[in-house]
Amino acid sequence: MPRIVSITLQNTDAARPIIEAITEDNPGAVVHSYPGIVKIDREGSLTVKRASVESRLGRDWDPQEIHLSIVSMAGNVDEDDDYFGLAWAN
């Protein structure tokens, strides 16, 4: 049975394009919006794609920039030049 992974981001102008990209690229993701944060849960895994965020920002985006907006996360991190991912090891 897959476990839930989660990422919580600040609810800021800088994070909103990331949040939009996550929800579009990860079908089944559940978004919980709170006054200062947005928590996104998904069963199995969650991926933030560089190209998806760049298309919303209109500029180059390094997946390492996500760390400026992260409040918390649950899952094992997998980072690359093209994505930031969360999943639990089997």
N, C-alpha and C positions, 0 to 999 in steps of 0.2 A: 504494500500500500504506500503510495507516494506521500511524502510529508510536505507540509506547507513551508514555503520560503517567504521571506518578508523583507521589505525595505521601507524605511521611514525617512522621508525627505522634508526639509524645511519648506514651508509654503511661501516661496519668494518668487520674484520675477525671474531670477536665475535658474530656479529649479523647475518652473512650470513647463518649459519645453522638454525637459527630461521626463517629467511625469507623463506628458502627452505621448512621448515616444514609447515609454514603457507600456502604457495601456493599449496603444495600437499594435505593438509588436508581440504582445503576450496575451492571446485570447484566453478568456477565463479569469484574468486577473481581477481581483476585487479591490476597489479603491475606497478607502475610508478617509474622508476629509474632516479635519479638525481646524480650529482657528489658526494655529501656527505651524501645523505639520500635515503631511499627507502620507498615510500608510497604505502600502500596496502589498497584498498577499496573493500568492498563486501556488497551486499544487504542483509539486515536482521541481520546477525551475523557473527562473526569471532572467531575461537578458535585456540589457540596454545596448542598443546598436549605435555605434558612432555615426553612421550615415543617417539614421533616423533623427538623431538629435541635431546634426548639422543642417538637415533640411529645414528644421523649424527655427534654428538660430540664424541661418543665413551666413554662417562663418565656420571655419574649422573648429572642431571640438575634440579634445583629447579625453578619452574615457576616465583618465585620472582626475579630471575636474569634478567628477561626481562626488568625490570625497569632501568637497567644500560645502555640499548640501546635505550629506547624510547625517541623520540623527542616530539611527540604529539600523541593524539588519540581522536577519536570522538565516543562516545557510553558509555553506562553504563558498568562498570567493574564488572566481576564476576571471583573471583580467588579461587582456590582450590589447594590441593597438587598435583593434576594431570593435571591441565590446567589453562590457562589464557584466559578469554573470554570477548568479547565486543558485546553488543546488546543494542537496544533501548527498553525501557519498553513500553508496549502497553497502 
